[in-house]
Amino acid sequence: MSKDTYRNLAEHLNAMPQGFPKTKSGIEIRILKKIFTKEEAEVASQMKLMPENADQVAERLGREPKEMAELLERMTSKGQLMGMGPKDGRMYSAFPFIAGVHEFQLPRVDREYAELFEQYFEEAYADAVGKEAPSQVRIYPVEQAITAELTVLPFEKVSSMVEKAQAWAVADCICRKEKQILGEGCGATMNNCIAFSADPHGFDIDYRGARKASKEEVLELLKKAEEEGLVHTSWNVQDSHVFVCNCCTCCCLVLRGIKKAPNFAARSNYYAQIDADTCAACGVCADERCPMQAIDARNEHYEVNRERCIGCGVCVVTCPSGALSLVRKDEAEIDIPPDNIVAWTMEKAQKTGRTMEGLI
């Protein structure tokens, strides 16, 4: 096999709209060597975004079908490829690095991997990803903070995503796990990264250390996350969501990314507002709840800095005086994401200039 196998895979991943930027240090190659064997890297670098079955991949790559099927299944279980459907008819496709390969390394993450990823995040991801619209992920508001008078579009409710699904699973948050390994963890709930599928067999395959869960359990986890002040994030699309992350600013990639690159994630279509007349100036919102340090003291009351507010609503639900509320943005500010992940992929590729060579 060529010594350039891992560089080929890095370029293949970077050809995707989500990107996998090259760094001066080459840390991305060390990450890939940690995740993939050379054989796995060679296969992954030739996978398409359009799903194929094992026989189709074997024919295209000139491999023996049974051997190829076993390898693809093994790579899927290791989070190196996307696998869809029951095992007998499984379809396989390329996986972006984020959200994708990285998150699915949860069962295998160790100190070495955590250190490699932290270095990569600092060198490349925070500054090189998310600058061009549409953003890859989106902030979804706490539903308890959305009053009956506010207009709410179907895609803006995380509960709607969960209700539409046919299968659900829960896994640890890889961001918090990595930080814990590095001795920098927080006290937020670890086991609350939620996945769901429109396919009743969506979680028949063993990957990511996830466990199957009921819809009711998942909805309870969302409520608990809101009580903890965690921020809901998911794909920046109107439909075809498959996960909800519950993020904290100290550990999680998305909120840390926003602080480094404002367009890393799309903000919700709301912003927090404080009624100065009823504000008790207790400081709970600023000191304990706001993940973006977007609330400042103003003499005898507090005030929201709209430039920093991401519209998550976690400050609203614990305001003792009821002075805080979510307000819907003016129509000119409303951001409507692409219809689904396919539309997002095409729009992102056009905006970034990525050709997706070898992927379609």
MIDREN-42939 format. One record per residue (C-alpha): residue in one letter; x, y, z. Coordinates in steps of 0.1 Angstrom, whole numbers, padded with zeros to 4 digits, always signed. Layout:
<rs>
aXYZ
...
</rs>
This chain:
<rs>
m+0000+0000+0000
s+0011+0035-0007
k+0027+0055+0021
d+0003+0083+0011
t-0027+0062+0022
y-0035+0084+0051
r-0030+0117+0032
n-0054+0103+0005
l-0080+0097+0033
a-0074+0132+0048
e-0080+0148+0014
h-0111+0126+0008
l-0125+0138+0041
n-0116+0174+0033
a-0135+0171+0000
m-0167+0168+0020
p-0186+0200+0027
q-0180+0195+0064
g-0142+0196+0057
f-0112+0182+0074
p-0086+0210+0072
k-0049+0203+0067
t-0026+0217+0094
k+0010+0228+0094
s+0019+0202+0120
g+0002+0173+0102
i-0017+0164+0134
e-0047+0153+0113
i-0026+0124+0099
r-0017+0112+0134
i-0054+0112+0142
l-0062+0091+0112
k-0034+0067+0120
k-0049+0063+0155
i-0084+0055+0141
f-0077+0035+0109
t-0054+0007+0099
k-0039+0012+0064
e-0064-0012+0049
e-0093+0006+0065
a-0079+0040+0055
e-0076+0027+0019
v-0112+0016+0018
a-0125+0047+0036
s-0107+0070+0011
q-0127+0054-0018
m-0162+0054-0002
k-0190+0075-0017
l-0215+0097-0001
m-0243+0078-0019
p-0250+0046+0000
e-0239+0013-0016
n-0243-0023-0005
a-0212-0045+0001
d-0214-0062-0033
q-0214-0028-0051
v-0184-0016-0031
a-0166-0049-0037
e-0171-0047-0074
r-0161-0011-0076
l-0129-0017-0056
g-0121-0050-0072
r-0124-0070-0039
e-0138-0103-0030
p-0175-0098-0019
k-0176-0118+0013
e-0143-0103+0025
m-0155-0068+0016
a-0188-0073+0034
e-0170-0084+0066
l-0146-0054+0064
l-0173-0029+0058
e-0193-0042+0087
r-0163-0041+0110
m-0155-0005+0099
t-0191+0005+0105
s-0189-0009+0140
k-0157+0011+0146
g-0174+0043+0135
q-0153+0047+0103
l-0182+0045+0079
m-0219+0051+0080
g-0240+0019+0080
m-0278+0021+0073
g-0305-0005+0076
p-0306-0041+0089
k-0275-0062+0085
d-0289-0084+0057
g-0294-0054+0035
r-0269-0029+0050
m-0259+0001+0029
y-0226+0019+0035
s-0213+0053+0028
a-0185+0077+0035
f-0186+0095+0069
p-0174+0131+0075
f-0149+0136+0103
i-0173+0159+0123
a-0201+0151+0129
g-0192+0115+0121
v-0160+0096+0126
h-0148+0117+0155
e-0180+0112+0176
f-0181+0075+0168
q-0147+0070+0184
l-0164+0072+0218
p-0158+0035+0228
r-0121+0038+0218
v-0111+0073+0230
d-0081+0074+0253
r-0057+0100+0265
e-0036+0099+0233
y-0067+0105+0211
a-0080+0132+0234
e-0047+0151+0232
l-0045+0147+0195
f-0080+0160+0190
e-0075+0190+0213
q-0044+0199+0193
y-0063+0195+0160
f-0092+0216+0173
e-0069+0245+0183
e-0049+0243+0151
a-0076+0239+0125
y-0111+0233+0134
a-0121+0264+0153
d-0107+0288+0127
a-0111+0269+0094
v-0145+0253+0098
g-0179+0270+0099
k-0169+0303+0083
e-0192+0298+0052
a-0230+0295+0056
p-0248+0273+0061
s-0234+0264+0095
q-0231+0226+0102
v-0250+0226+0134
r-0277+0248+0150
i-0288+0259+0185
y-0323+0248+0194
p-0341+0267+0222
v-0353+0252+0254
e-0390+0246+0246
q-0402+0256+0281
a-0389+0291+0273
i-0410+0294+0242
t-0443+0310+0251
a-0476+0303+0233
e-0475+0338+0217
l-0443+0330+0198
t-0442+0316+0163
v-0424+0282+0163
l-0415+0264+0131
p-0416+0226+0132
f-0378+0222+0128
e-0372+0245+0159
k-0385+0219+0184
v-0362+0191+0196
s-0392+0172+0209
s-0406+0171+0174
m-0374+0154+0161
v-0377+0128+0189
e-0414+0122+0184
k-0410+0115+0146
a-0383+0088+0152
q-0389+0050+0152
a-0357+0041+0172
w-0337+0059+0199
a-0303+0055+0215
v-0282+0073+0242
a-0244+0075+0245
d-0219+0094+0265
c-0208+0128+0253
i-0174+0123+0236
c-0165+0160+0244
r-0170+0156+0281
k-0154+0122+0281
e-0122+0136+0264
k-0121+0165+0289
q-0125+0141+0318
i-0096+0119+0305
l-0075+0151+0303
g-0085+0160+0339
e-0106+0190+0327
g-0141+0176+0330
c-0172+0192+0344
g-0200+0179+0365
a-0226+0179+0337
t-0244+0146+0329
m-0222+0124+0307
n-0247+0099+0293
n-0270+0123+0274
c-0259+0124+0238
i-0291+0114+0220
a-0295+0097+0186
f-0326+0087+0168
s-0336+0070+0135
a-0366+0068+0112
d-0357+0031+0108
p-0369+0008+0135
h-0337-0012+0130
g-0315+0019+0131
f-0297+0009+0162
d-0294-0029+0156
i-0257-0024+0149
d-0233-0020+0178
y-0214+0012+0176
r-0204+0043+0195
g-0210+0026+0229
a-0246+0036+0225
r-0275+0018+0242
k-0310+0016+0229
a-0335+0038+0247
s-0372+0045+0247
k-0388+0077+0234
e-0400+0085+0269
e-0365+0081+0284
v-0350+0104+0257
l-0376+0131+0264
e-0368+0130+0301
l-0331+0133+0293
l-0338+0165+0273
k-0357+0180+0302
k-0329+0171+0326
a-0304+0187+0302
e-0324+0219+0302
e-0325+0219+0340
e-0287+0216+0340
g-0283+0246+0317
l-0271+0225+0288
v-0277+0237+0252
h-0295+0216+0226
t-0277+0214+0193
s-0284+0193+0161
w-0279+0195+0124
n-0287+0228+0108
v-0315+0214+0086
q-0353+0214+0087
d-0357+0176+0084
s-0338+0144+0087
h-0323+0151+0121
v-0306+0121+0137
f-0292+0134+0169
v-0294+0160+0196
c-0264+0170+0216
n-0267+0187+0250
c-0237+0210+0252
c-0217+0228+0278
t-0192+0255+0271
c-0163+0240+0291
c-0161+0208+0271
c-0183+0206+0240
l-0170+0212+0205
v-0199+0233+0193
l-0201+0259+0220
r-0163+0261+0222
g-0163+0265+0184
i-0188+0294+0185
k-0165+0313+0209
k-0136+0310+0184
a-0156+0313+0152
p-0190+0330+0155
n-0204+0312+0125
f-0194+0277+0137
a-0230+0271+0146
a-0263+0288+0136
r-0280+0306+0164
s-0317+0300+0171
n-0343+0324+0158
y-0348+0338+0192
y-0329+0360+0217
a-0331+0365+0254
q-0345+0398+0268
i-0346+0411+0303
d-0373+0434+0317
a-0354+0459+0337
d-0384+0468+0358
t-0388+0432+0372
c-0351+0422+0372
a-0340+0415+0408
a-0304+0418+0398
c-0297+0384+0415
g-0271+0374+0388
v-0283+0338+0384
c-0286+0343+0346
a-0252+0358+0342
d-0233+0338+0368
e-0249+0303+0366
r-0268+0299+0333
c-0257+0318+0303
p-0232+0297+0283
m-0219+0326+0262
q-0213+0353+0288
a-0239+0373+0270
i-0255+0389+0301
d-0239+0419+0318
a-0247+0439+0350
r-0261+0473+0344
n-0264+0492+0378
e-0296+0478+0393
h-0305+0453+0366
y-0289+0430+0340
e-0289+0433+0303
v-0285+0408+0274
n-0258+0414+0248
r-0275+0404+0216
e-0242+0400+0197
r-0233+0372+0220
c-0267+0357+0227
i-0273+0324+0209
g-0310+0322+0218
c-0307+0289+0237
g-0332+0300+0264
v-0314+0282+0293
c-0313+0315+0312
v-0351+0320+0309
v-0364+0290+0328
t-0345+0296+0360
c-0350+0334+0364
p-0364+0338+0399
s-0382+0371+0391
g-0395+0361+0357
a-0377+0390+0341
l-0362+0370+0314
s-0380+0359+0282
l-0372+0346+0247
v-0382+0370+0219
r-0385+0360+0183
k-0362+0378+0160
d-0376+0402+0133
e-0385+0385+0100
a-0354+0400+0083
e-0332+0381+0109
i-0350+0348+0107
d-0327+0321+0094
i-0343+0291+0076
p-0319+0262+0072
p-0318+0239+0042
d-0346+0213+0039
n-0325+0182+0047
i-0289+0169+0048
v-0288+0164+0010
a-0298+0201+0004
w-0274+0212+0031
t-0245+0192+0015
m-0251+0207-0019
e-0254+0243-0006
k-0223+0239+0016
a-0203+0224-0012
q-0212+0254-0035
k-0204+0280-0008
t-0170+0264+0001
g-0160+0255-0034
r-0155+0219-0025
t-0160+0196-0056
m-0167+0164-0036
e-0143+0147-0060
g-0144+0109-0055
l-0175+0112-0033
i-0203+0112-0058
</rs>
